[in-house]
């Protein structure tokens, strides 16, 4: 199957994606200030890059110009819905229209917002756009084995581990694997269908109690 050309399509790069906890918007040049703060933080850098240390200011500026403002990636700023505060960034890169695939990336840079479900909802919004609007087939990502919070969030969004680069990064005095994860459009549609099924419509025979629907 050959997918339609995505870059330049009006639907390719939305202005806004709305959620209950977060709103995704296109980045603006002023967001570079937040990028400089996030990626110079050793704790954020530890989860995001192979190099053992934060990014330099010039590296962050170049990364922001290419990833956040460039046209080769679909990158959205993550804003807290209640306050409008910029808390992170998420993106699709390496978009392959011929094969309907892309790589996914996300950083929640404001550490005090970690664990509140913002990254999970932002990822779900991006998957809805990828599969529901763009009609892509496969979204993939990589994550370090020690980033357990991210792995749990990706699993909640339907990603499954499909491989690993064994002992590929040295952190905290030991070797760790880098995990490869992906989710398919068919899996996303199945989860959507399950979520839309009324719980009381799924019953066991002979009067057995109803089981909650997974996902």
Wavefront OBJ file of the C-alpha trace (Angstrom):
o trace
v 0.000 0.000 0.000
v 1.338 3.468 -0.876
v 0.290 6.219 1.528
v -0.526 9.692 0.312
v 2.184 12.342 0.478
v 2.048 13.737 3.993
v 4.298 16.768 4.004
v 2.376 19.687 2.537
v -0.983 18.075 3.158
v -3.208 20.419 5.163
v -3.990 17.595 7.591
v -0.345 16.646 8.095
v 0.517 19.314 10.674
v -2.430 20.335 12.867
v -2.589 23.676 14.634
v -4.011 22.163 17.830
v -4.743 18.732 19.319
v -7.036 18.938 22.363
v -7.076 16.608 25.357
v -8.527 16.673 28.846
v -5.200 17.267 30.608
v -3.054 18.786 27.848
v -3.329 20.786 24.654
v -0.798 20.251 21.864
v 0.090 23.299 19.774
v 2.709 24.154 17.193
v 5.952 25.434 18.636
v 6.786 29.138 18.449
v 10.322 30.604 18.448
v 10.016 31.762 22.054
v 9.761 28.152 23.247
v 13.513 27.826 22.808
v 13.901 29.252 26.328
v 12.116 26.213 27.781
v 14.210 23.863 25.609
v 17.373 25.480 26.956
v 16.228 24.857 30.528
v 15.011 21.285 29.949
v 17.911 19.882 27.973
v 20.568 21.480 30.164
v 19.090 19.618 33.160
v 21.179 16.488 33.889
v 18.131 14.506 35.029
v 16.209 15.198 31.819
v 19.302 14.600 29.678
v 19.901 11.250 31.394
v 16.588 9.946 30.048
v 16.845 11.504 26.605
v 20.340 10.996 25.236
v 23.245 8.570 25.022
v 25.845 11.146 26.021
v 26.575 11.250 29.737
v 25.692 14.863 30.401
v 23.419 17.725 29.372
v 23.406 19.284 25.922
v 25.388 22.470 25.292
v 23.468 25.675 24.646
v 24.436 25.729 20.969
v 23.368 22.082 20.569
v 19.993 22.825 22.133
v 19.418 25.832 19.896
v 20.291 23.818 16.780
v 18.081 20.937 17.942
v 15.168 23.343 18.546
v 15.507 24.984 15.142
v 15.648 21.659 13.296
v 13.165 19.584 15.338
v 10.665 22.059 16.782
v 10.499 24.648 13.996
v 11.671 22.609 11.007
v 9.412 20.978 8.436
v 10.939 17.491 8.456
v 9.304 16.525 11.750
v 5.797 16.935 13.097
v 6.585 18.474 16.488
v 4.003 19.760 18.957
v 4.411 21.737 22.171
v 2.676 20.160 25.171
v 0.718 22.670 27.268
v -1.028 22.010 30.555
v -4.706 22.579 29.786
v -5.660 24.271 33.067
v -2.811 26.793 33.093
v -1.580 26.978 29.494
v 1.936 26.340 30.763
v 4.447 24.788 28.340
v 5.618 21.526 29.940
v 7.091 19.428 27.118
v 7.390 18.510 23.478
v 6.465 15.505 21.329
v 7.205 14.665 17.721
v 7.019 12.307 14.782
v 10.254 12.071 12.813
v 11.428 9.917 9.897
v 7.900 9.936 8.476
v 7.811 7.378 5.663
v 4.792 7.949 3.437
v 5.608 4.949 1.260
v 5.390 2.531 4.165
v 3.131 4.461 6.519
v 5.562 4.647 9.430
v 7.169 7.188 11.754
v 9.341 7.420 14.862
v 7.870 8.945 18.022
v 9.654 11.132 20.584
v 8.441 12.861 23.742
v 10.009 14.895 26.535
v 8.177 16.242 29.570
v 10.669 18.880 30.604
v 8.997 20.276 33.715
v 9.958 17.622 36.250
v 7.325 18.515 38.838
v 4.656 17.462 36.326
v 6.075 13.941 35.903
v 3.695 11.157 36.888
v 0.488 13.147 36.292
v -0.537 11.461 33.047
v 0.407 14.372 30.792
v 2.861 12.360 28.711
v 0.426 9.470 28.350
v -2.356 11.721 27.089
v -0.029 13.621 24.743
v 1.085 10.295 23.266
v -2.498 9.154 22.845
v -3.370 12.402 21.048
v -0.416 11.962 18.707
v -1.383 8.342 17.964
v -4.968 9.405 17.271
v -3.631 11.896 14.741
v -1.184 9.408 13.204
v -3.668 6.587 12.733
v -7.014 8.396 12.658
v -6.120 11.415 10.502
v -2.937 10.578 8.607
v -3.789 6.904 8.144
v -0.310 5.702 9.088
v 0.363 2.014 9.673
v 3.113 1.879 12.320
v 4.591 4.146 14.979
v 7.878 3.113 16.616
v 10.138 4.452 19.350
v 13.200 3.587 21.411
v 13.580 3.961 25.171
v 16.287 3.139 27.677
v 15.536 0.173 29.915
v 15.973 2.221 33.097
v 13.232 4.700 32.083
v 10.510 2.617 33.697
v 7.992 5.467 33.960
v 8.115 6.046 30.203
v 7.863 2.336 29.419
v 4.708 2.037 31.552
v 3.178 5.037 29.774
v 4.002 3.630 26.340
v 2.434 0.298 27.267
v -0.737 2.094 28.378
v -0.894 3.656 24.921
v -0.596 0.267 23.194
v 3.125 0.065 22.418
v 4.724 -3.368 22.716
v 8.385 -4.285 23.041
v 9.577 -5.799 19.773
v 13.325 -5.918 20.328
v 16.283 -4.632 22.272
v 19.826 -3.452 21.718
v 21.528 -5.357 24.510
v 23.733 -3.457 26.976
v 23.970 -0.458 24.680
v 24.213 2.317 27.274
v 26.317 2.734 30.425
v 24.466 4.456 33.269
v 24.670 4.357 37.060
v 27.619 1.964 37.073
v 26.108 -0.743 34.870
v 25.030 -1.587 31.328
v 21.395 -1.205 30.209
v 19.452 -2.272 27.117
v 17.756 0.117 24.717
v 14.246 -1.151 23.975
v 12.482 -0.900 20.624
v 8.706 -0.529 20.882
v 5.930 -0.054 18.333
v 2.173 0.096 17.876
v 0.257 -0.719 14.682
v -2.781 1.006 13.276
v -4.778 -2.221 13.531
v -3.928 -2.442 17.239
v -4.940 1.181 17.774
v -8.277 0.579 16.053
v -8.854 -2.513 18.166
v -8.232 -0.596 21.373
v -10.571 2.163 20.240
v -13.282 -0.379 19.477
v -12.804 -2.037 22.883
v -13.010 1.320 24.658
v -16.241 2.148 22.826
v -17.910 -1.146 23.783
v -20.318 -0.725 26.736
v -19.033 -2.714 29.684
v -22.411 -4.279 30.441
v -22.689 -5.595 26.867
v -19.811 -8.050 27.342
v -21.083 -10.920 29.480
v -20.071 -14.477 30.152
v -22.657 -17.186 29.529
v -24.588 -18.866 32.347
v -24.860 -15.675 34.343
v -21.158 -15.324 35.120
v -20.055 -11.838 36.276
v -18.958 -9.262 33.723
v -15.196 -8.783 33.282
v -13.890 -5.236 32.850
v -12.621 -4.451 29.362
v -8.847 -4.181 29.174
v -7.323 -0.868 28.128
l 1 2 3 4 5 6 7 8 9 10 11 12 13 14 15 16 17 18 19 20 21 22 23 24 25 26 27 28 29 30 31 32 33 34 35 36 37 38 39 40 41 42 43 44 45 46 47 48 49 50 51 52 53 54 55 56 57 58 59 60 61 62 63 64 65 66 67 68 69 70 71 72 73 74 75 76 77 78 79 80 81 82 83 84 85 86 87 88 89 90 91 92 93 94 95 96 97 98 99 100 101 102 103 104 105 106 107 108 109 110 111 112 113 114 115 116 117 118 119 120 121 122 123 124 125 126 127 128 129 130 131 132 133 134 135 136 137 138 139 140 141 142 143 144 145 146 147 148 149 150 151 152 153 154 155 156 157 158 159 160 161 162 163 164 165 166 167 168 169 170 171 172 173 174 175 176 177 178 179 180 181 182 183 184 185 186 187 188 189 190 191 192 193 194 195 196 197 198 199 200 201 202 203 204 205 206 207 208 209 210 211 212 213 214 215
